[in-house]
Amino acid sequence: MNITRHPENSVSWIDLGTPDMETTTAFYTALFGWTVAPPDPNGYRLCTLRGQPVAALGPAEDPGAPYWTINVTVADIQATATRFTNLGAQIIVAPTRVGTLGHAAVALDPVGAPLSLWQPGTHTGMQLTHEPGTFAGISLLTDHPEQAAAFYRPALHWNSNPEHTEFRLPNNSTAATGPPPGKPTAQRSLWRVSFASNRPDADAKQAQQLGATEVRQDPNGDVVLRDPTGALFGLTQYPR
């Protein structure tokens, strides 16, 4: 699916901070067919599929296993960061201009899950989604889904069902909740990224041949793995 514009308060970009760029690049290139560009001055590498941006890789900055970070598009990053703080989130990196690309901020939500905010300039986010090798959705891994729902409802206008087992995002996608990430992930809660696959079982076997380890199969059918450096990700059947 080609994307030209991401709705406000929806996930528009994903990136992974990795302690081993060579291993990570080789893994996702082989599994998804990505092309990974040379690093920019900060070590950030753009990943493309058929010439379209789908993700990025950069140096790991946090302890424990690396993790995929979701970036949420917002119209006013300063106002959103203030609202996050007032609702109990911690702003780790204050809103910062990233050249002409846009403005970024990094936050830790009240249940301990990291995420980033993005006010787009020339970079609007992923240009391909929901096809093999591209972004397919997110899940919140936490022991405190009720607390998360109480935060995201006013913070980003994400509603949850009465059992707090699923969020509804502004682009009409859903985000399930599940058990916390566990060791070796250092964060007590985490937003897990899933990628589309037209053959998740076969892709999971290939991933393991490339050095990944399978964690579990979710009730919705997603296969959850850790890549060779320990980053959690999911494989989702598309088309369903």
Contacts in CASP RR format, 6 or more apart in sequence:
PFRMAT RR
TARGET T0000
AUTHOR 0000-0000-0000
METHOD contacts of the structure
MODEL  1
MNITRHPENSVSWIDLGTPDMETTTAFYTALFGWTVAPPDPNGYRLCTLR
GQPVAALGPAEDPGAPYWTINVTVADIQATATRFTNLGAQIIVAPTRVGT
LGHAAVALDPVGAPLSLWQPGTHTGMQLTHEPGTFAGISLLTDHPEQAAA
FYRPALHWNSNPEHTEFRLPNNSTAATGPPPGKPTAQRSLWRVSFASNRP
DADAKQAQQLGATEVRQDPNGDVVLRDPTGALFGLTQYPR
1 128 0 8 1.000
1 129 0 8 1.000
1 130 0 8 1.000
1 131 0 8 1.000
2 52 0 8 1.000
2 127 0 8 1.000
2 128 0 8 1.000
3 125 0 8 1.000
3 126 0 8 1.000
3 127 0 8 1.000
3 128 0 8 1.000
3 129 0 8 1.000
4 124 0 8 1.000
4 127 0 8 1.000
5 124 0 8 1.000
6 12 0 8 1.000
6 73 0 8 1.000
6 120 0 8 1.000
6 124 0 8 1.000
6 125 0 8 1.000
6 126 0 8 1.000
6 171 0 8 1.000
7 73 0 8 1.000
7 170 0 8 1.000
7 171 0 8 1.000
8 73 0 8 1.000
8 74 0 8 1.000
8 75 0 8 1.000
8 170 0 8 1.000
9 72 0 8 1.000
9 73 0 8 1.000
9 74 0 8 1.000
9 156 0 8 1.000
9 157 0 8 1.000
9 158 0 8 1.000
9 169 0 8 1.000
9 170 0 8 1.000
10 72 0 8 1.000
10 73 0 8 1.000
10 169 0 8 1.000
10 170 0 8 1.000
10 171 0 8 1.000
10 173 0 8 1.000
11 70 0 8 1.000
11 71 0 8 1.000
11 72 0 8 1.000
11 73 0 8 1.000
11 135 0 8 1.000
11 137 0 8 1.000
11 138 0 8 1.000
11 169 0 8 1.000
12 71 0 8 1.000
12 72 0 8 1.000
12 73 0 8 1.000
12 118 0 8 1.000
12 120 0 8 1.000
12 124 0 8 1.000
12 125 0 8 1.000
12 126 0 8 1.000
13 55 0 8 1.000
13 56 0 8 1.000
13 70 0 8 1.000
13 71 0 8 1.000
13 73 0 8 1.000
13 116 0 8 1.000
13 118 0 8 1.000
13 123 0 8 1.000
13 125 0 8 1.000
13 126 0 8 1.000
14 55 0 8 1.000
14 56 0 8 1.000
14 68 0 8 1.000
14 69 0 8 1.000
14 70 0 8 1.000
14 71 0 8 1.000
14 126 0 8 1.000
14 135 0 8 1.000
14 193 0 8 1.000
15 44 0 8 1.000
15 55 0 8 1.000
15 56 0 8 1.000
15 57 0 8 1.000
15 58 0 8 1.000
15 68 0 8 1.000
15 69 0 8 1.000
15 71 0 8 1.000
16 24 0 8 1.000
16 55 0 8 1.000
16 56 0 8 1.000
16 57 0 8 1.000
16 58 0 8 1.000
16 66 0 8 1.000
16 67 0 8 1.000
16 68 0 8 1.000
16 69 0 8 1.000
16 231 0 8 1.000
17 57 0 8 1.000
17 58 0 8 1.000
17 59 0 8 1.000
17 60 0 8 1.000
17 61 0 8 1.000
17 66 0 8 1.000
17 67 0 8 1.000
17 69 0 8 1.000
17 231 0 8 1.000
18 24 0 8 1.000
18 57 0 8 1.000
18 58 0 8 1.000
18 59 0 8 1.000
18 60 0 8 1.000
18 66 0 8 1.000
18 229 0 8 1.000
18 231 0 8 1.000
19 59 0 8 1.000
19 60 0 8 1.000
19 66 0 8 1.000
19 229 0 8 1.000
20 228 0 8 1.000
20 229 0 8 1.000
21 39 0 8 1.000
21 45 0 8 1.000
21 57 0 8 1.000
21 58 0 8 1.000
21 59 0 8 1.000
23 228 0 8 1.000
23 229 0 8 1.000
24 57 0 8 1.000
24 227 0 8 1.000
24 228 0 8 1.000
24 229 0 8 1.000
24 231 0 8 1.000
25 36 0 8 1.000
25 45 0 8 1.000
25 57 0 8 1.000
26 210 0 8 1.000
27 207 0 8 1.000
27 210 0 8 1.000
27 211 0 8 1.000
27 212 0 8 1.000
27 227 0 8 1.000
27 228 0 8 1.000
28 34 0 8 1.000
28 36 0 8 1.000
28 47 0 8 1.000
28 55 0 8 1.000
28 57 0 8 1.000
28 227 0 8 1.000
29 35 0 8 1.000
29 36 0 8 1.000
30 206 0 8 1.000
30 210 0 8 1.000
31 133 0 8 1.000
31 203 0 8 1.000
31 206 0 8 1.000
31 207 0 8 1.000
31 210 0 8 1.000
32 49 0 8 1.000
32 132 0 8 1.000
32 133 0 8 1.000
32 134 0 8 1.000
32 195 0 8 1.000
33 49 0 8 1.000
33 133 0 8 1.000
34 47 0 8 1.000
34 48 0 8 1.000
34 49 0 8 1.000
34 54 0 8 1.000
34 55 0 8 1.000
34 133 0 8 1.000
35 47 0 8 1.000
35 48 0 8 1.000
35 49 0 8 1.000
35 51 0 8 1.000
36 45 0 8 1.000
36 46 0 8 1.000
36 47 0 8 1.000
36 57 0 8 1.000
37 45 0 8 1.000
37 46 0 8 1.000
37 47 0 8 1.000
37 48 0 8 1.000
38 45 0 8 1.000
39 45 0 8 1.000
39 58 0 8 1.000
42 58 0 8 1.000
42 59 0 8 1.000
43 58 0 8 1.000
43 59 0 8 1.000
44 56 0 8 1.000
44 57 0 8 1.000
44 58 0 8 1.000
45 56 0 8 1.000
45 57 0 8 1.000
45 58 0 8 1.000
46 53 0 8 1.000
46 56 0 8 1.000
47 53 0 8 1.000
47 54 0 8 1.000
47 55 0 8 1.000
47 56 0 8 1.000
47 57 0 8 1.000
48 54 0 8 1.000
49 128 0 8 1.000
49 133 0 8 1.000
49 134 0 8 1.000
50 128 0 8 1.000
52 127 0 8 1.000
52 128 0 8 1.000
53 125 0 8 1.000
53 126 0 8 1.000
53 127 0 8 1.000
53 128 0 8 1.000
54 126 0 8 1.000
54 127 0 8 1.000
54 128 0 8 1.000
54 129 0 8 1.000
54 133 0 8 1.000
54 134 0 8 1.000
54 135 0 8 1.000
55 126 0 8 1.000
55 135 0 8 1.000
60 66 0 8 1.000
62 114 0 8 1.000
62 186 0 8 1.000
62 187 0 8 1.000
63 186 0 8 1.000
64 184 0 8 1.000
64 185 0 8 1.000
64 186 0 8 1.000
65 184 0 8 1.000
65 185 0 8 1.000
65 186 0 8 1.000
65 226 0 8 1.000
65 229 0 8 1.000
65 230 0 8 1.000
65 231 0 8 1.000
65 232 0 8 1.000
66 229 0 8 1.000
66 230 0 8 1.000
66 231 0 8 1.000
67 114 0 8 1.000
67 181 0 8 1.000
67 185 0 8 1.000
67 187 0 8 1.000
67 190 0 8 1.000
67 231 0 8 1.000
67 232 0 8 1.000
68 191 0 8 1.000
68 192 0 8 1.000
68 193 0 8 1.000
68 231 0 8 1.000
68 232 0 8 1.000
68 233 0 8 1.000
69 114 0 8 1.000
69 115 0 8 1.000
69 116 0 8 1.000
69 191 0 8 1.000
70 115 0 8 1.000
70 116 0 8 1.000
70 138 0 8 1.000
70 191 0 8 1.000
70 193 0 8 1.000
71 104 0 8 1.000
71 115 0 8 1.000
71 116 0 8 1.000
71 117 0 8 1.000
71 118 0 8 1.000
71 125 0 8 1.000
72 115 0 8 1.000
72 116 0 8 1.000
72 117 0 8 1.000
72 118 0 8 1.000
72 156 0 8 1.000
73 118 0 8 1.000
73 119 0 8 1.000
73 120 0 8 1.000
73 124 0 8 1.000
73 125 0 8 1.000
74 80 0 8 1.000
74 117 0 8 1.000
74 118 0 8 1.000
74 119 0 8 1.000
74 156 0 8 1.000
75 119 0 8 1.000
76 119 0 8 1.000
77 95 0 8 1.000
77 103 0 8 1.000
77 104 0 8 1.000
77 105 0 8 1.000
77 117 0 8 1.000
77 118 0 8 1.000
77 119 0 8 1.000
78 95 0 8 1.000
80 105 0 8 1.000
80 117 0 8 1.000
80 155 0 8 1.000
80 156 0 8 1.000
81 91 0 8 1.000
81 94 0 8 1.000
81 95 0 8 1.000
81 105 0 8 1.000
81 107 0 8 1.000
81 117 0 8 1.000
83 154 0 8 1.000
83 155 0 8 1.000
84 91 0 8 1.000
84 107 0 8 1.000
84 109 0 8 1.000
84 117 0 8 1.000
84 155 0 8 1.000
85 91 0 8 1.000
87 110 0 8 1.000
87 151 0 8 1.000
87 154 0 8 1.000
87 155 0 8 1.000
88 110 0 8 1.000
88 151 0 8 1.000
89 107 0 8 1.000
89 108 0 8 1.000
89 109 0 8 1.000
89 110 0 8 1.000
89 151 0 8 1.000
89 155 0 8 1.000
90 107 0 8 1.000
90 108 0 8 1.000
91 105 0 8 1.000
91 106 0 8 1.000
91 107 0 8 1.000
92 106 0 8 1.000
92 107 0 8 1.000
92 108 0 8 1.000
92 114 0 8 1.000
93 104 0 8 1.000
93 105 0 8 1.000
93 106 0 8 1.000
94 105 0 8 1.000
95 103 0 8 1.000
95 104 0 8 1.000
95 105 0 8 1.000
95 117 0 8 1.000
95 119 0 8 1.000
96 103 0 8 1.000
96 104 0 8 1.000
96 105 0 8 1.000
97 103 0 8 1.000
98 104 0 8 1.000
98 123 0 8 1.000
100 121 0 8 1.000
100 122 0 8 1.000
101 120 0 8 1.000
101 121 0 8 1.000
101 122 0 8 1.000
101 123 0 8 1.000
102 118 0 8 1.000
102 119 0 8 1.000
102 120 0 8 1.000
102 121 0 8 1.000
102 122 0 8 1.000
102 123 0 8 1.000
103 118 0 8 1.000
103 119 0 8 1.000
103 121 0 8 1.000
104 116 0 8 1.000
104 117 0 8 1.000
104 118 0 8 1.000
104 119 0 8 1.000
105 116 0 8 1.000
105 117 0 8 1.000
106 114 0 8 1.000
106 115 0 8 1.000
106 116 0 8 1.000
106 117 0 8 1.000
107 114 0 8 1.000
107 115 0 8 1.000
107 116 0 8 1.000
107 117 0 8 1.000
108 114 0 8 1.000
109 115 0 8 1.000
109 148 0 8 1.000
109 151 0 8 1.000
109 152 0 8 1.000
109 155 0 8 1.000
109 189 0 8 1.000
110 147 0 8 1.000
110 148 0 8 1.000
110 151 0 8 1.000
111 140 0 8 1.000
111 142 0 8 1.000
111 143 0 8 1.000
111 144 0 8 1.000
111 147 0 8 1.000
111 148 0 8 1.000
111 151 0 8 1.000
111 188 0 8 1.000
111 189 0 8 1.000
112 142 0 8 1.000
112 187 0 8 1.000
112 188 0 8 1.000
112 189 0 8 1.000
113 140 0 8 1.000
113 141 0 8 1.000
113 142 0 8 1.000
113 148 0 8 1.000
113 187 0 8 1.000
113 189 0 8 1.000
113 190 0 8 1.000
113 191 0 8 1.000
114 187 0 8 1.000
114 190 0 8 1.000
114 191 0 8 1.000
115 191 0 8 1.000
118 125 0 8 1.000
126 134 0 8 1.000
126 135 0 8 1.000
128 134 0 8 1.000
129 135 0 8 1.000
129 136 0 8 1.000
129 196 0 8 1.000
130 136 0 8 1.000
130 196 0 8 1.000
130 238 0 8 1.000
131 196 0 8 1.000
131 238 0 8 1.000
132 196 0 8 1.000
132 197 0 8 1.000
132 198 0 8 1.000
132 238 0 8 1.000
133 195 0 8 1.000
133 196 0 8 1.000
133 197 0 8 1.000
134 195 0 8 1.000
134 196 0 8 1.000
135 193 0 8 1.000
135 194 0 8 1.000
135 195 0 8 1.000
135 196 0 8 1.000
136 194 0 8 1.000
136 195 0 8 1.000
136 196 0 8 1.000
136 236 0 8 1.000
136 238 0 8 1.000
137 173 0 8 1.000
137 175 0 8 1.000
137 193 0 8 1.000
137 194 0 8 1.000
137 236 0 8 1.000
138 175 0 8 1.000
138 191 0 8 1.000
138 192 0 8 1.000
138 193 0 8 1.000
138 194 0 8 1.000
139 175 0 8 1.000
139 176 0 8 1.000
139 177 0 8 1.000
139 178 0 8 1.000
139 191 0 8 1.000
139 192 0 8 1.000
139 194 0 8 1.000
139 218 0 8 1.000
139 222 0 8 1.000
140 148 0 8 1.000
140 167 0 8 1.000
140 175 0 8 1.000
140 176 0 8 1.000
140 177 0 8 1.000
140 178 0 8 1.000
140 189 0 8 1.000
140 190 0 8 1.000
140 191 0 8 1.000
140 192 0 8 1.000
141 177 0 8 1.000
141 178 0 8 1.000
141 179 0 8 1.000
141 180 0 8 1.000
141 181 0 8 1.000
141 189 0 8 1.000
141 190 0 8 1.000
141 191 0 8 1.000
141 192 0 8 1.000
141 232 0 8 1.000
142 148 0 8 1.000
142 177 0 8 1.000
142 178 0 8 1.000
142 180 0 8 1.000
142 188 0 8 1.000
142 189 0 8 1.000
142 190 0 8 1.000
143 179 0 8 1.000
143 180 0 8 1.000
143 188 0 8 1.000
143 189 0 8 1.000
144 189 0 8 1.000
145 160 0 8 1.000
145 164 0 8 1.000
145 165 0 8 1.000
145 177 0 8 1.000
145 178 0 8 1.000
146 164 0 8 1.000
148 164 0 8 1.000
148 177 0 8 1.000
148 189 0 8 1.000
149 160 0 8 1.000
149 164 0 8 1.000
149 167 0 8 1.000
152 158 0 8 1.000
152 160 0 8 1.000
152 167 0 8 1.000
153 159 0 8 1.000
153 160 0 8 1.000
156 170 0 8 1.000
157 170 0 8 1.000
158 167 0 8 1.000
158 168 0 8 1.000
158 169 0 8 1.000
158 170 0 8 1.000
158 175 0 8 1.000
159 167 0 8 1.000
159 168 0 8 1.000
160 166 0 8 1.000
160 167 0 8 1.000
160 168 0 8 1.000
161 168 0 8 1.000
164 177 0 8 1.000
165 176 0 8 1.000
165 177 0 8 1.000
165 178 0 8 1.000
166 174 0 8 1.000
166 175 0 8 1.000
166 176 0 8 1.000
166 177 0 8 1.000
167 174 0 8 1.000
167 175 0 8 1.000
167 177 0 8 1.000
168 174 0 8 1.000
169 175 0 8 1.000
176 218 0 8 1.000
176 220 0 8 1.000
178 218 0 8 1.000
180 188 0 8 1.000
180 189 0 8 1.000
180 190 0 8 1.000
181 187 0 8 1.000
181 189 0 8 1.000
181 190 0 8 1.000
181 192 0 8 1.000
181 232 0 8 1.000
184 230 0 8 1.000
185 232 0 8 1.000
190 232 0 8 1.000
192 224 0 8 1.000
192 232 0 8 1.000
192 233 0 8 1.000
192 234 0 8 1.000
193 233 0 8 1.000
193 234 0 8 1.000
194 222 0 8 1.000
194 233 0 8 1.000
194 234 0 8 1.000
194 235 0 8 1.000
194 236 0 8 1.000
195 233 0 8 1.000
195 234 0 8 1.000
195 235 0 8 1.000
195 236 0 8 1.000
196 236 0 8 1.000
196 238 0 8 1.000
197 203 0 8 1.000
197 235 0 8 1.000
197 236 0 8 1.000
197 237 0 8 1.000
197 238 0 8 1.000
198 237 0 8 1.000
198 238 0 8 1.000
198 239 0 8 1.000
200 221 0 8 1.000
200 222 0 8 1.000
200 223 0 8 1.000
200 235 0 8 1.000
200 236 0 8 1.000
200 237 0 8 1.000
201 223 0 8 1.000
203 223 0 8 1.000
203 235 0 8 1.000
204 212 0 8 1.000
204 214 0 8 1.000
204 223 0 8 1.000
204 225 0 8 1.000
204 235 0 8 1.000
207 225 0 8 1.000
207 227 0 8 1.000
207 235 0 8 1.000
208 214 0 8 1.000
208 225 0 8 1.000
210 228 0 8 1.000
211 227 0 8 1.000
211 228 0 8 1.000
212 225 0 8 1.000
212 226 0 8 1.000
212 227 0 8 1.000
212 228 0 8 1.000
213 225 0 8 1.000
213 226 0 8 1.000
213 230 0 8 1.000
214 223 0 8 1.000
214 224 0 8 1.000
214 225 0 8 1.000
215 224 0 8 1.000
215 225 0 8 1.000
215 226 0 8 1.000
215 232 0 8 1.000
216 224 0 8 1.000
217 223 0 8 1.000
217 224 0 8 1.000
218 224 0 8 1.000
221 236 0 8 1.000
221 237 0 8 1.000
222 234 0 8 1.000
222 235 0 8 1.000
222 236 0 8 1.000
222 237 0 8 1.000
223 234 0 8 1.000
223 235 0 8 1.000
224 232 0 8 1.000
224 233 0 8 1.000
224 234 0 8 1.000
225 232 0 8 1.000
225 233 0 8 1.000
225 234 0 8 1.000
225 235 0 8 1.000
226 232 0 8 1.000
226 233 0 8 1.000
227 233 0 8 1.000
END
